[in-house]
Amino acid sequence: MTEPFSEFDWRWKPFADLSALDVYSMLAARSEVFVVEQHCVYGDVDGQDTDAWHLLVYPRSADARPALAGYLRVLLPNAKGDIENADIRIGRVLTTAGFRGIGLGQAMLERTLGFIREQWPGQPIRLHAQARLQRFYVGFGFEPISDVHVEDDIPHIWMRLV
C-alpha cells in the first residue's frame, strides 16, 4: 500500500538548514498566495523565520527546481515570558493553486501536529487562522480563543490546541 502523498517530498528544516532555493521558494509561494491571490499587502518578512522550523512540500518531479506545493512554519515558544507567545505557533499555512482540493493541507497539518508532539510533547499549540478556515482547524481539535477580528483586511481568529 502506498503512503498517502508519497509523490511529495516533505522537508522539515530549521532556517539555518534552508538552501537559498528553499528560501526563495518559500517567499515566492507566500507572496503568491497571501499578497497576490488574497490581495493583502502586509509585512511577510517579519523577523520570525530565522527562529522557526519550516515545512516545505515539493512535488516529486524531474524538474530540477520544482515550485512548492505547500508550506508552513512552526514558531517556538518565546523564552522571554511573553504570554502571547508562550505556545508553539503554526503560521503561514498554504497550498499553492495547482495543489488545492487534494487534501494536501490536511496532510500537512496532520504531519505538523505529529512533528510538534514528537519534538515538544505536551506543549499547547496556537494559530491565527483566517476565520473562513475555522471549521478546518476545529477538525483537528483547535478551539477558538478570541473573537473574529480583522487583520490586514481579512477576518481572523486565534485558536488553540491543548
N, C-alpha and C positions, 0 to 999 in steps of 0.2 A: 504494500500500500504506500502510495506517495504521500509525503508530508504536505499538508496544505501550504501553498505559496512557496514551494521548493524552487520554483522558477525565478525566485528573487534572491538577491544577495543581501543578507541582513548584517549590517555593520554597526556595532556599538563601539564608540570611541570617545575618550576624553578629548578636549580641544587640542591638547599638545600632540596627539597622535593623528589628527586630521591632516591629510595632504592638502596642498594648495588647490587641487582639483575638487576635493571634498568640500572645502570652504566655499569655493566658487559655486559649486552645485547647490549647496545648502542655501547660500544667499540668493542665488538666482531663483530657486524654487519658492523661497519665502517672498521674494519680491513679486514674482508672477502671481502667486495665489493671493497674498494679503494686500498688496498695493495695486496691482493691475486689475485682477478679477474682482476684488471686493471694493475697489475704488477708495482705498483707505491710505491716506498719507500719514505715516507715523514713523517714529524713530526705531526702526527694527534693530539696528546695531546699537544695543543698549548696554554694552559692557558686561553682560552676564554670560555670554557664550564661552568665555575663557575658563570659567569655573564649572561648566556644565558637561554632562555626558550627552552625546548626540547619537540618535538612531538614524542611520541613513539606509534607505531601502532602494537598491538599484535593481532594475530588471536584468536578468542574465541574458546577455546578447553578444553577438560578435562585434558590436560597436566598441571600439577601444575607449570611448568616452560617453557612456550612456547617461541620459538625464535621470534625475531622481524620480522614483515612483512615489515615495513617501518619506516623511521626515518628522522628527520631533526632538525636543531637548528635555533633559531632566536636570533641574537645578537642585543642588543640595541645600540642606537647612543652613540658615545664616547663623554662624557661630557667635555673632555679636549680641545675641539675646533679643533680636528684633522679633517680636511676637507675630508680626505679619508674615514673616518668612521663616518660621520655626519648623515648617513641614517640608518634606520633599515636594517639589513643584514640577508638574508636567506642563510644557508650553510649546507654542509654535507648531501644533499638530496640523499636518497637512497631507493630503494625497494630491498629486498633480492630475490635471484634467484627463489625461489619457488612461488613468488607472482608477477612476472612481466607479463606484457601483459594483465592485467585485468582492467587497468585504475586506479590502486591504486595511482600511482604518481600524476595523475591529481587530484584525490580526496584529496590527501594530500595538494597539492598546493592551491586548492580552499579553504579548511578549514584554511590553514595558512594565506592566504590573508584576509579572514574574521576575524580571530583572531587578526591580526595586525591592521586592520581597526577599530575594536571594542576597542582595548586597546590603540592605538596610532593614532587617526584619523588624516588624512591629512599628515602623515609622509611619505616621499619618501622611497622607498624600493629598495635595491640594492642586486645583487647576482653576483657571479663569476662562470659562467656556463661553463661546458665543451662545446666547440664550436659545437659539434655534436648535442647538445640539444637546440641550439639557437631557432629553429622554435617552439619547445615546449613552451619555455618561452615567445616568441613573441605572442603566442596564448592567453596569459594572460595579454597582454599589455606592457610587458617589451620591452625596446628598447636598442640596443647596445650603449655603451658609450665609447668603446675602440676598438682598432683593435684586431684581433685574435692574441694571443701570446702564447708561450709555457711555461707552468709551470709544473714542475715535469714530464716532457716528454709527457704531454698531452696538446693539443691546448685548450685554454680557452678564454673567452670574458667576460668583465664586462658588466652588463646590469642593467637598472634602470626603475622603475615604479613610476610615479609621481601621 
